[in-house]
Amino acid sequence: MNNNEKISKEKIILGVDPGTSVMGYGIIVVKDSKLKLIQYGVIHLDKYKEHSIKLSKIFERVLQLIDEYHPDEMAIEAPFFGKNIQSMLKLGRAQGIAIAAAISREVPIVEYSPKKIKQSVTGNGNASKEQVAAMLGRLLNFKDIPKLLDATDALGVAVCHYFQNGKVKTKSKSWDSFLKDNPDRVK
């Protein structure tokens, strides 16, 4: 087996759980259909008062993660619909900034709903954060569940993406490459 074949069988996935107080991230590698934990953690943003500073920190940290781990794809949790419109707008901006960081490094992005992530990881779309974290601990072989479950939520996004067969919706980098990659979708 040559080096190109080895590389093609390995995929690094960055999972992101966007937030404006705490943002979770998780990085896994898939090699020969086996999942392995690379890194997970949180970005503390509540110490910054200005929303624009929080967004800047999200952009910088996601770029750092991409530059350090070179993910092949990024999976991100979609904002859920809540009653507080201002909170939803801020969360949407945080998600958009994380997506913009990935786009700036040409990393393909896929979005998953919270229910889809829970269903994919635990088999139950209404599972608690603790249940998701416990299942991820078994799947990825770690025992210490972090205090802030945003980190395991982000790992859940990455694992969900793997379980969804890594179907990337935005793999074409330009209209020309999209047309070339999808001749059946053009009339």
N, C-alpha and C positions, 0 to 999 in steps of 0.2 A: 504494500500500500504506500503510495507516495504522500508527500506533505499536503498537497491540495485535497486529497481524499480525506485525510485526517481532519483538516480544517473544516471541510464541508459538513462533517458529522457533529461538529460542536457548535452550539448556539448560546450566546449570552443574552439574557433577557433582563432588562431593568424594569421593575415595577414601581409605580408611584401612587401614593395615596395623598392627593393634594390637600393642603390646609393652610390657613392663614395664621394659626397659632403654633401648630405642629404639623410638619409634613413628613410622612413616612416614605422610606425608600427600601427596596429590597432587590438584590441582584442574585440571579441563579445562573448556572450553566447546565445545559443539557448536552450530554455526550453519550452516544449510543443508547438513546432513549432512557438514560438515567439522569435524575435530577440531583444537583449538588448545590448547596448553599455557598455563595461566595461572600456576601456581606449584607447586612441590613442595619437600619438605624433610623434616626429622626433628625430633622432640622428644627431647632427651636427658634420660633419667630415671634413669640409673644413678648420678647424683650424689646422689640422695635415698635415704636408708637405709630410712625407714619406707614400707611398702607403701601405707599410707593417704595419705601425702603424694604419692606417685607418681600415685595415682588422682585426687587433687584436681588435680594439674597437667594430667593428661590431660583432665579435664572442662573446666578453664579454657581450655586451648589449643584444644580442639575448638570451644568456644563462640566464642572469638576468631576462628577461621577462618570459622565460620558467619556471625558478625556482620560480618566484613570482606568476604567474597566472596559471600554470599547464595546458597549452592547451592540448586538446585531439588530435588536428591536426594543422598543419601549412600550409597555402596556400601562395604561393609566385608568384610575377609577373615575367614572363619570359622576358629576355632582348629583346628589339626590334632591328631590323637590321638597322643600320645607316651607314653613309658613313665613319665615323672616326673609323678605325680599333682599334686604341689604346684605345679609349673611350669604345668601345664594350668589349675589353679584360678586362679592369678594372672593368666594370660593371658585367661581367661574373664572375670575381673573387669575387666580393662583394656578388653576389647571391650564389656562391658556399660556401663561408664562412658562410653565414646565414644558408644554408642547412646543412653544417657540424655541426653547433651548435645544430640544431634540431636532427640530427642523433645521436649526442653524448648523447642526453637525450631520445633517442628512441621515438621521436615524429614523426608520419607519415607526409609526405610532398606531396603536390600536386602543380603543376605549371600551371599557366594560362597566356595566351597571353593578352597583353593590350586590343586588340580588343574584346576578349571574355569577359573580365571584364566589359568593357564599355557596351557591348551588354546586359550582364546579369543584370547590375544595372539600366541602363536607357532605354534599348530596342533599343539603337542606338550604333552600334560599332564604330561610328565616333564621339561620344559625346566629348565635351570638358571636361577638368578637373573640371571646374566650374560647369558644368551640373551634373557630377558625384557627386561632393561634395553636391550640392543642393538636389539631390535625396536621398543621404545618410542621410542628415539632416532630411528629411521627414520620411525615413524608421526607423531611429534610434532615432528620437526625440531630435535632438540638433539644436540650432539656430546659434551659433557662428561658422562660417566657418573659419578655421585657415588660417593664412597668407600663410603658406607653405602647399601647397596642397598635398605634399608627404604623410602627415598623412591621409588625406581622400582617397588618392589613395590606401593606405594599407588597410584601412577599406573596400574599394571596393573589394579588393582581398578576404578578409574574407567573405564578403556578397556574392560574386560570388560563392565561394566554398559552402556556404550554399545552394544557389539556384541550384547548380549542384548536389544537394542531397548528398553532402559530400562524393563523390566517391573517396576514397583514393586509390592511385595506389601502395603505398609501405607499406601496413599494416603488412606484414609478417616480423618478426624480424630476421629470419634465414632461411636457405634453408629448414631445416626440417619442420619448421612451414609453409613455403610457400607450400611445397609439401602436407602437411596435409590439408591446407586451400584450395588448388586448385587441387584436384585430377583429374578434368576434363581437366586440361591444361597440363598434363603429359602424354607422350606416352610411 
